[in-house]
Amino acid sequence: MSILTYCKGLPTPESEMNGLGQTELEMFLECYAPIFRSAAIETVNQLLLNDFNKSQWNTHLQKAYGINKRHANGVISAAIGRVDAAKAHRELHIKTTAGKIKSIEKWLKSSERKLKLARKFYAKKNWQHSKTGCNLPLSCSLKYRDTNWSNLRFQIHGKKRKLTLFKNKLEHLRVKPIRVWVPRGNIFIVGSKDESHGNQVAQWDEQTIKIRVPECLEFRFGKTVSSSIGDYKRNINRLPESGSKTWHFFYKNGRWVAAVQFTPKAVKQQSQTVRYGCIGIDMNPGSMGWAYVDSDGNLKAKGQIPLQMGLPNGKQEAQIVDACLQLAGLAISFECPVVCEELDFSDKKERLGEESRKYARMLSSWAYSKFYELLQSILSNRGIELVTVNPAYSSLIGLVKYMRMYALSSDCAAALVIARRGMRLSEKAQSSITAYSSVNEEKHVWSFWNELNKIIKRSSEINRRHDYFTVSNWSFLGNLNNGEA
């Protein structure tokens, strides 16, 4: 079950402010935060020793810091969350570093082989009359006064140095102790669905919150502290009246923020099942293509949502939200779910060092993960189902099968493939292609697209995406399969 969090700055009603310009709740949070942090640090250290008994440690925190059982539960939950996050981050760091090592080794193997074959080619006596040509023709730059061979050797030298650096870093990461950061000005109060108002320590009646003061601070604030914080207004409010409510108070930008975590209440489902049709989307840094298909998998509507790169974080997030709202409006009008790619950009970012500068800049400058996070949230709030599929060969299939058929742009063609894949429809190639290329019916259809992708890369007929509009006869595939240039 998903969990939502609503945040708001802690209000400071004039009637509650004291001579210091603070409310009683703010004074309590500032006094309790250092105690909470000290208890959390000790709990984190105990967790890292892998010798932790929650019940015994709860009793220890109560005696050591003068807090009750519910406050101690909040300390333990916050510490466990931070330790688990630190361990997950270390695993991701190790995985990313290992991926970079693998990518560099693959690049080195390819580049060294390229140089070896080039030397072998020019060692032939009659290389000028060769029919195949050289994979790395020798050339010279008048600007830099250097050959491409010399430049490639210099790159190989640099990559080997980087490879050694990453290998040493990986060995260090595997033995380095995990360090966990515990912030200041941070208080966590765990709730329960069996308690009144979803929390025994912090009870909120949608206007006023009343917090039970721990024993160590009762001499100063009494048994409870209360403040009028109002409600959490949202266009689509999914905050239930009952159920568990966990409260998180943290200090940010000179003021306290009150965040409530809860299990959202269900909303009315506005999308039908995927078999009655769906909208597929293909995400690119410059635009997002979408395509709506009916129950038979036929294209009925298409379009593009322009996206601008290089915006500041605030404007970029606003642009992403606007694009997601447009998608939600389309899904509501067609009464269908949205199908998107199941993308893991960590794998692509591991290979950025071996890609072109343009591609690396394009991939790094766009918040892909933020887009899918916001899309999931916006669609869920409106009762629209979001389906994810494997994006393998979606761009290639769209270019080969549907780009010319429907006169689509490349992103809309890929979106059409993703929509059909969400409906589990056929992805077989048309007979005009299979007639000139060997097809093994016993293998998965993606094995054919993999082979076709390799053949197209060797072809001189297709050099850019617009060339797919002009390909009317795929007979050149047969010549390439036979090894002819």
Backbone torsions as a table, in degrees:
resi	resn	phi	psi	omega
1	MET	NA	132.6	-178.9
2	SER	-72.6	155.8	179.2
3	ILE	-124.4	132.8	177.6
4	LEU	-109.4	157.1	177.8
5	THR	-131.9	126.9	173.9
6	TYR	-108.6	132.7	-178.3
7	CYS	-121.2	150.2	173.5
8	LYS	-158.0	146.9	175.1
9	GLY	-65.0	139.9	-176.8
10	LEU	-67.6	120.1	-179.3
11	PRO	-67.4	155.1	177.2
12	THR	-126.7	79.1	179.2
13	PRO	-58.7	138.8	-177.6
14	GLU	-60.1	-33.5	-178.4
15	SER	-68.8	-20.0	-177.9
16	GLU	-99.7	-8.0	-174.9
17	MET	-77.1	139.9	178.0
18	ASN	-96.7	-167.1	-178.3
19	GLY	-67.1	-20.7	178.5
20	LEU	-87.8	-0.8	-180.0
21	GLY	80.4	23.3	179.6
22	GLN	-128.2	154.6	174.9
23	THR	-84.4	164.9	178.6
24	GLU	-62.1	-35.0	179.1
25	LEU	-65.8	-41.9	178.1
26	GLU	-63.6	-41.1	177.5
27	MET	-61.2	-41.4	179.3
28	PHE	-65.4	-43.8	-179.0
29	LEU	-62.5	-38.4	180.0
30	GLU	-68.7	-31.5	178.0
31	CYS	-79.1	-35.8	-176.4
32	TYR	-81.5	-27.1	-176.1
33	ALA	-58.5	-45.2	177.9
34	PRO	-62.9	-36.2	177.9
35	ILE	-66.0	-43.3	179.2
36	PHE	-62.0	-41.7	-178.1
37	ARG	-66.4	-42.3	178.7
38	SER	-62.1	-43.0	178.3
39	ALA	-65.8	-37.9	179.6
40	ALA	-66.9	-40.1	179.7
41	ILE	-63.1	-44.3	178.7
42	GLU	-64.5	-37.5	178.6
43	THR	-67.3	-40.3	177.7
44	VAL	-61.4	-44.9	179.4
45	ASN	-61.9	-38.3	178.3
46	GLN	-68.6	-38.8	178.2
47	LEU	-64.3	-37.7	-179.4
48	LEU	-69.7	-17.8	176.1
49	LEU	-80.1	-7.2	-179.2
50	ASN	58.8	30.7	176.2
51	ASP	-132.7	80.1	-170.3
52	PHE	-132.5	125.3	173.2
53	ASN	-119.6	112.5	-171.5
54	LYS	-59.1	-43.5	-176.8
55	SER	-65.9	-45.7	-179.9
56	GLN	-66.9	-38.5	-178.6
57	TRP	-70.1	-33.4	176.0
58	ASN	-61.2	-43.9	177.8
59	THR	-62.9	-40.2	179.0
60	HIS	-62.2	-43.2	-179.4
61	LEU	-65.0	-38.1	179.6
62	GLN	-61.7	-43.2	-177.8
63	LYS	-74.8	-38.8	-173.9
64	ALA	-76.0	-33.3	-173.1
65	TYR	-117.5	0.3	177.2
66	GLY	66.9	40.0	178.2
67	ILE	-118.1	160.3	-179.3
68	ASN	-88.2	-179.5	-173.6
69	LYS	-62.9	-40.8	-177.3
70	ARG	-67.8	-39.6	176.0
71	HIS	-64.3	-39.4	179.1
72	ALA	-64.8	-36.4	176.6
73	ASN	-60.8	-38.6	177.3
74	GLY	-64.6	-40.2	177.5
75	VAL	-62.3	-46.9	-177.8
76	ILE	-64.8	-43.2	-179.7
77	SER	-63.5	-42.9	178.7
78	ALA	-63.5	-41.7	-179.4
79	ALA	-67.0	-42.8	179.2
80	ILE	-62.1	-41.6	179.1
81	GLY	-61.6	-41.7	-179.4
82	ARG	-71.0	-37.7	177.9
83	VAL	-67.1	-44.1	178.4
84	ASP	-62.6	-39.3	178.8
85	ALA	-66.0	-39.4	179.3
86	ALA	-65.6	-40.3	178.2
87	LYS	-66.8	-41.5	178.2
88	ALA	-64.3	-38.9	178.8
89	HIS	-66.1	-39.1	177.6
90	ARG	-63.7	-42.6	177.7
91	GLU	-61.9	-40.8	178.2
92	LEU	-66.1	-39.9	179.1
93	HIS	-62.3	-43.0	178.7
94	ILE	-65.1	-43.8	-179.7
95	LYS	-62.9	-42.9	-179.7
96	THR	-65.0	-43.0	179.5
97	THR	-64.6	-42.2	177.5
98	ALA	-63.8	-37.2	177.4
99	GLY	-65.4	-38.6	177.5
100	LYS	-65.4	-38.9	177.3
101	ILE	-62.2	-45.2	179.6
102	LYS	-63.1	-40.3	180.0
103	SER	-65.7	-42.1	179.5
104	ILE	-66.1	-41.9	179.6
105	GLU	-62.8	-39.0	177.7
106	LYS	-65.0	-42.0	179.5
107	TRP	-65.4	-41.6	179.6
108	LEU	-62.8	-42.8	-179.7
109	LYS	-62.3	-43.5	-179.8
110	SER	-66.9	-43.7	-177.1
111	SER	-68.4	-42.3	179.0
112	GLU	-65.8	-36.6	176.8
113	ARG	-66.9	-37.5	179.1
114	LYS	-62.3	-43.0	177.8
115	LEU	-65.8	-40.9	-179.3
116	LYS	-62.5	-45.3	180.0
117	LEU	-67.7	-34.8	179.2
118	ALA	-66.1	-42.9	177.2
119	ARG	-62.7	-41.3	179.9
120	LYS	-63.7	-36.8	-179.8
121	PHE	-66.0	-47.5	-177.5
122	TYR	-75.6	-9.7	175.4
123	ALA	-78.6	-14.9	178.3
124	LYS	-70.8	149.4	-177.8
125	LYS	-70.7	-43.0	-175.6
126	ASN	-108.7	46.3	-177.5
127	TRP	-66.9	-21.5	179.9
128	GLN	-66.0	-24.3	-177.1
129	HIS	-103.0	16.6	-178.9
130	SER	-68.7	141.0	179.5
131	LYS	-85.6	-26.4	-176.6
132	THR	-86.7	-32.2	-178.0
133	GLY	83.6	175.3	-177.5
134	CYS	-99.2	141.9	179.8
135	ASN	-73.8	-22.2	176.3
136	LEU	-139.1	79.5	-178.0
137	PRO	-60.2	136.5	-179.8
138	LEU	-69.4	128.7	179.4
139	SER	-145.3	163.1	-176.5
140	CYS	-130.7	141.4	177.7
141	SER	-97.5	122.0	177.5
142	LEU	-70.2	-26.6	-179.1
143	LYS	-73.1	-47.2	-176.9
144	TYR	-97.5	-7.7	179.6
145	ARG	54.1	51.5	-178.1
146	ASP	-150.1	155.2	178.1
147	THR	-92.7	159.1	177.4
148	ASN	-66.9	-28.2	176.3
149	TRP	-65.8	-45.1	179.5
150	SER	-63.9	-39.9	178.5
151	ASN	-63.6	-41.0	179.3
152	LEU	-66.6	-39.6	177.5
153	ARG	-63.2	-38.0	177.2
154	PHE	-65.1	-40.4	177.4
155	GLN	-63.5	-40.6	178.7
156	ILE	-61.5	-42.3	178.4
157	HIS	-60.5	-44.3	179.2
158	GLY	-64.7	-39.4	179.4
159	LYS	-66.2	-36.3	178.6
160	LYS	-65.8	-38.4	176.0
161	ARG	-64.0	-43.4	178.9
162	LYS	-65.5	-37.1	178.6
163	LEU	-61.9	-44.0	177.6
164	THR	-61.9	-40.9	178.5
165	LEU	-61.0	-46.3	-179.1
166	PHE	-67.4	-36.5	178.1
167	LYS	-65.3	-42.3	176.8
168	ASN	-64.8	-38.5	179.0
169	LYS	-65.2	-39.8	179.9
170	LEU	-64.9	-42.7	177.3
171	GLU	-61.4	-40.0	179.9
172	HIS	-67.2	-40.4	-179.0
173	LEU	-64.3	-33.5	-176.3
174	ARG	-72.2	-20.7	-179.1
175	VAL	-114.3	-11.0	-177.2
176	LYS	-70.4	133.3	178.2
177	PRO	-63.2	145.7	178.7
178	ILE	-78.4	132.7	176.4
179	ARG	-112.4	136.1	-176.2
180	VAL	-117.5	129.1	178.9
181	TRP	-91.5	126.2	176.0
182	VAL	-111.8	112.9	-173.8
183	PRO	-74.4	159.9	172.2
184	ARG	-85.2	163.8	177.6
185	GLY	59.9	50.5	-174.9
186	ASN	-142.7	124.4	-178.8
187	ILE	-134.7	134.0	-176.7
188	PHE	-126.5	127.0	-179.9
189	ILE	-125.6	112.0	-175.3
190	VAL	-80.0	138.3	178.6
191	GLY	-104.8	179.2	178.5
192	SER	-151.7	142.8	-178.0
193	LYS	-71.4	-16.2	-178.3
194	ASP	-86.6	-2.2	-176.5
195	GLU	-105.5	156.7	179.8
196	SER	-65.9	137.7	-176.4
197	HIS	59.7	17.5	174.9
198	GLY	75.6	4.0	-178.8
199	ASN	-162.7	132.3	-178.6
200	GLN	-81.5	-35.3	-176.1
201	VAL	-83.3	-42.9	-178.9
202	ALA	-118.1	105.6	-177.1
203	GLN	-110.3	126.0	-175.2
204	TRP	-123.8	126.5	-178.6
205	ASP	-103.2	28.9	-179.8
206	GLU	75.6	3.6	173.5
207	GLN	-139.2	-52.0	-175.7
208	THR	-116.4	137.0	175.6
209	ILE	-109.4	135.1	179.5
210	LYS	-122.7	120.3	-175.5
211	ILE	-111.4	133.2	177.3
212	ARG	-76.7	127.7	-177.3
213	VAL	-82.1	134.0	176.4
214	PRO	-64.8	157.5	-174.0
215	GLU	-57.7	-33.8	-176.4
216	CYS	-68.1	-15.6	-178.3
217	LEU	-118.7	6.9	-178.1
218	GLU	-65.0	-30.5	-179.0
219	PHE	-63.6	-20.7	-176.3
220	ARG	-104.7	-38.4	-173.5
221	PHE	-113.6	-5.4	-176.7
222	GLY	83.1	-164.3	-176.2
223	LYS	-73.3	-39.0	-177.0
224	THR	-137.7	158.5	173.9
225	VAL	-128.1	134.2	-178.6
226	SER	-132.2	157.2	178.4
227	SER	-158.1	149.7	177.9
228	SER	-88.1	104.3	-178.4
229	ILE	-104.8	-4.5	179.0
230	GLY	74.7	-163.3	-177.7
231	ASP	-108.9	178.1	179.0
232	TYR	-107.5	93.1	-175.9
233	LYS	-77.0	130.8	176.8
234	ARG	-142.5	150.7	174.9
235	ASN	-61.1	-41.1	174.4
236	ILE	-121.3	97.1	-175.1
237	ASN	-89.4	116.7	-179.3
238	ARG	-110.0	18.1	178.8
239	LEU	-79.6	114.9	-176.2
240	PRO	-78.4	158.0	177.6
241	GLU	-72.4	-35.6	179.7
242	SER	-113.2	176.9	179.5
243	GLY	101.3	168.3	-176.7
244	SER	-68.1	139.3	175.7
245	LYS	-133.1	113.4	178.0
246	THR	-99.0	131.6	-175.7
247	TRP	-106.7	137.6	179.0
248	HIS	-130.5	116.4	177.6
249	PHE	-108.6	128.2	179.0
250	PHE	-142.9	150.7	-177.2
251	TYR	-95.5	122.3	-176.3
252	LYS	-147.6	131.5	176.5
253	ASN	54.6	42.0	173.9
254	GLY	80.1	12.9	177.8
255	ARG	-152.3	158.5	177.9
256	TRP	-84.2	142.4	179.8
257	VAL	-118.5	134.6	178.0
258	ALA	-106.4	117.8	179.7
259	ALA	-117.0	135.6	178.2
260	VAL	-118.4	128.9	178.4
261	GLN	-105.8	138.9	-175.1
262	PHE	-158.3	163.6	171.8
263	THR	-87.6	116.7	-171.9
264	PRO	-68.4	150.4	175.4
265	LYS	-77.0	154.0	-175.6
266	ALA	-68.3	149.6	175.8
267	VAL	-115.4	162.4	-179.9
268	LYS	-68.0	127.8	-179.3
269	GLN	-72.9	123.0	-178.5
270	GLN	-104.8	-9.1	-179.6
271	SER	-108.5	141.5	175.3
272	GLN	-80.3	179.2	178.6
273	THR	-68.9	160.8	-172.8
274	VAL	-66.4	-20.9	-177.4
275	ARG	-70.7	-16.4	178.5
276	TYR	-91.5	4.3	-179.8
277	GLY	123.5	159.1	-178.3
278	CYS	-160.3	169.1	175.1
279	ILE	-108.4	124.6	174.5
280	GLY	-101.5	144.8	179.2
281	ILE	-127.7	147.2	175.3
282	ASP	-127.3	119.4	-172.3
283	MET	-93.0	128.1	174.3
284	ASN	-134.8	155.9	-178.8
285	PRO	-60.4	-33.5	-176.8
286	GLY	-90.4	-23.2	-178.6
287	SER	-164.1	166.7	175.9
288	MET	-125.1	117.5	177.9
289	GLY	-90.6	142.6	176.5
290	TRP	-133.1	153.0	179.9
291	ALA	-146.0	131.2	177.6
292	TYR	-103.8	127.8	178.5
293	VAL	-118.1	148.4	-179.6
294	ASP	-85.4	-169.7	-176.1
295	SER	-65.2	-21.0	178.0
296	ASP	-92.8	-0.3	-179.7
297	GLY	83.6	14.7	179.3
298	ASN	-89.8	142.8	180.0
299	LEU	-69.4	127.2	179.2
300	LYS	-117.4	-27.9	179.5
301	ALA	-155.9	152.8	-178.8
302	LYS	-152.0	167.6	178.2
303	GLY	176.1	175.3	178.6
304	GLN	-131.8	143.4	174.0
305	ILE	-113.1	110.1	-176.4
306	PRO	-67.2	142.4	178.9
307	LEU	-132.3	135.0	-177.9
308	GLN	-101.3	136.2	179.1
309	MET	-94.5	161.1	173.7
310	GLY	78.4	16.9	178.8
311	LEU	-82.6	156.0	172.6
312	PRO	-60.9	162.7	-173.9
313	ASN	-56.7	-44.6	-177.9
314	GLY	-64.4	-45.7	180.0
315	LYS	-69.3	-35.0	179.0
316	GLN	-65.7	-41.8	178.4
317	GLU	-65.1	-38.9	177.3
318	ALA	-63.5	-37.4	178.4
319	GLN	-66.3	-40.8	178.9
320	ILE	-64.7	-43.1	178.8
321	VAL	-60.9	-42.7	179.2
322	ASP	-62.2	-41.7	178.5
323	ALA	-64.7	-40.7	179.1
324	CYS	-65.8	-38.2	178.0
325	LEU	-66.4	-36.8	175.9
326	GLN	-63.1	-42.2	177.1
327	LEU	-62.9	-42.4	179.0
328	ALA	-61.5	-40.4	177.3
329	GLY	-62.8	-39.7	177.2
330	LEU	-64.7	-43.5	-178.9
331	ALA	-63.7	-37.4	178.8
332	ILE	-68.5	-41.4	-179.3
333	SER	-66.5	-36.2	179.1
334	PHE	-90.8	-8.1	-178.8
335	GLU	53.6	51.0	-176.5
336	CYS	-140.8	160.7	176.7
337	PRO	-77.3	170.1	177.0
338	VAL	-110.0	135.0	179.0
339	VAL	-114.3	128.0	180.0
340	CYS	-131.8	171.5	-178.7
341	GLU	-76.5	145.5	174.8
342	GLU	-92.7	80.1	-170.0
343	LEU	-97.1	140.2	172.5
344	ASP	-122.2	95.3	-174.8
345	PHE	-77.1	-5.5	176.0
346	SER	-64.3	-35.4	178.3
347	ASP	-65.7	-41.0	-179.8
348	LYS	-69.3	-37.2	-178.3
349	LYS	-71.0	-22.0	174.3
350	GLU	-66.1	-25.0	-176.3
351	ARG	-101.5	11.0	-175.9
352	LEU	-63.2	-33.3	-178.7
353	GLY	-64.5	-22.0	-178.4
354	GLU	-105.4	4.9	178.7
355	GLU	-100.8	172.6	178.5
356	SER	-69.4	158.8	-179.5
357	ARG	-63.1	-38.0	-179.0
358	LYS	-64.3	-45.0	-179.5
359	TYR	-66.9	-42.3	-179.6
360	ALA	-63.0	-41.9	179.1
361	ARG	-66.0	-38.9	-179.1
362	MET	-64.4	-44.3	-176.5
363	LEU	-72.9	-34.5	-176.6
364	SER	-78.6	-26.6	-172.3
365	SER	-86.1	-6.8	-176.1
366	TRP	-114.4	133.7	-175.8
367	ALA	-85.1	78.0	-179.3
368	TYR	-63.1	-48.3	-177.5
369	SER	-62.0	-37.0	178.8
370	LYS	-66.0	-37.2	179.8
371	PHE	-61.8	-48.9	-176.6
372	TYR	-70.6	-29.3	175.9
373	GLU	-66.3	-46.0	178.8
374	LEU	-69.3	-36.4	179.0
375	LEU	-62.4	-43.9	178.7
376	GLN	-61.1	-43.4	-178.6
377	SER	-66.2	-46.4	-176.4
378	ILE	-67.4	-43.2	179.9
379	LEU	-67.9	-39.3	179.5
380	SER	-62.8	-40.2	179.7
381	ASN	-65.3	-21.6	-177.8
382	ARG	-106.7	10.9	176.4
383	GLY	70.3	33.2	179.5
384	ILE	-112.0	130.3	-178.4
385	GLU	-78.0	138.9	175.5
386	LEU	-114.0	119.6	-178.4
387	VAL	-108.3	136.8	177.6
388	THR	-113.6	142.4	-179.5
389	VAL	-133.6	162.4	175.7
390	ASN	-70.6	127.6	-175.5
391	PRO	-85.8	11.5	-173.7
392	ALA	-56.1	124.9	174.5
393	TYR	60.8	17.8	-179.0
394	SER	-65.7	-39.5	179.2
395	SER	-66.9	-42.6	-179.5
396	LEU	-64.2	-46.1	-179.8
397	ILE	-62.0	-40.6	178.5
398	GLY	-63.5	-40.7	179.9
399	LEU	-66.7	-43.4	-173.7
400	VAL	-77.9	-43.2	-171.8
401	LYS	-92.6	-42.9	-165.6
402	TYR	-113.9	-16.9	-175.3
403	MET	-62.7	-47.7	179.4
404	ARG	-77.3	-36.4	-176.7
405	MET	-59.8	-44.9	-176.3
406	TYR	-108.9	4.6	-176.9
407	ALA	55.2	55.6	-175.9
408	LEU	-102.5	157.9	167.3
409	SER	-75.6	165.1	-174.8
410	SER	-64.0	-37.2	-179.0
411	ASP	-72.8	-35.4	176.3
412	CYS	-68.8	-35.9	177.4
413	ALA	-64.9	-42.4	177.0
414	ALA	-65.7	-37.4	177.5
415	ALA	-63.3	-37.0	176.9
416	LEU	-63.0	-42.4	178.1
417	VAL	-63.2	-42.4	-179.4
418	ILE	-65.1	-40.0	177.7
419	ALA	-63.2	-45.4	179.0
420	ARG	-66.0	-35.1	178.1
421	ARG	-67.2	-35.5	175.5
422	GLY	-62.8	-27.1	177.3
423	MET	-92.5	3.3	179.3
424	ARG	59.0	44.2	177.9
425	LEU	-94.4	168.5	-173.8
426	SER	-65.4	146.1	176.7
427	GLU	-124.1	20.3	-179.7
428	LYS	-66.8	149.1	179.5
429	ALA	-77.8	156.3	179.0
430	GLN	-70.4	158.3	-175.9
431	SER	-63.3	-25.9	179.8
432	SER	-64.1	-21.1	177.4
433	ILE	-95.7	-45.8	-176.6
434	THR	-66.4	-21.4	178.5
435	ALA	-66.0	-26.9	-177.5
436	TYR	-108.4	4.0	-177.9
437	SER	-136.8	141.4	-179.0
438	SER	-70.1	136.3	-179.6
439	VAL	-129.1	125.7	176.7
440	ASN	-99.7	108.2	-175.9
441	GLU	-66.5	-21.0	-177.4
442	GLU	-77.7	-21.0	-179.3
443	LYS	-88.8	164.7	177.2
444	HIS	-65.2	150.0	-176.6
445	VAL	-61.8	-27.6	179.6
446	TRP	-67.4	-23.8	177.4
447	SER	-65.3	-35.0	176.5
448	PHE	-66.4	-45.0	-179.4
449	TRP	-65.2	-31.3	176.3
450	ASN	-65.2	-45.5	178.5
451	GLU	-65.9	-40.3	179.5
452	LEU	-63.7	-38.6	178.6
453	ASN	-61.2	-41.5	178.5
454	LYS	-65.4	-40.2	-179.1
455	ILE	-66.2	-43.5	-178.8
456	ILE	-63.2	-35.9	179.2
457	LYS	-65.1	-27.8	178.8
458	ARG	-86.1	-8.6	-173.1
459	SER	-83.6	146.9	173.4
460	SER	-94.6	-6.0	-179.2
461	GLU	-76.1	-32.0	-176.0
462	ILE	-122.3	111.0	179.5
463	ASN	-116.5	-17.7	-179.5
464	ARG	-147.6	167.1	-173.1
465	ARG	-65.0	-31.9	-179.2
466	HIS	-66.1	-21.9	-179.9
467	ASP	-64.1	-22.6	-179.8
468	TYR	-67.0	-21.8	176.6
469	PHE	-71.1	-29.9	-172.8
470	THR	-93.7	-10.9	-178.2
471	VAL	-75.1	111.2	178.2
472	SER	-109.4	-24.3	-178.6
473	ASN	-132.1	118.6	-176.6
474	TRP	-91.6	26.1	-177.3
475	SER	-64.6	-23.5	-179.7
476	PHE	-63.9	-18.4	177.5
477	LEU	-64.7	-37.3	179.0
478	GLY	-63.1	-41.4	178.3
479	ASN	-64.7	-39.2	179.2
480	LEU	-67.7	-37.7	177.6
481	ASN	-64.6	-30.7	179.7
482	ASN	-83.3	0.9	176.3
483	GLY	88.4	9.1	-179.7
484	GLU	-85.6	147.0	-178.9
485	ALA	-80.1	NA	NA
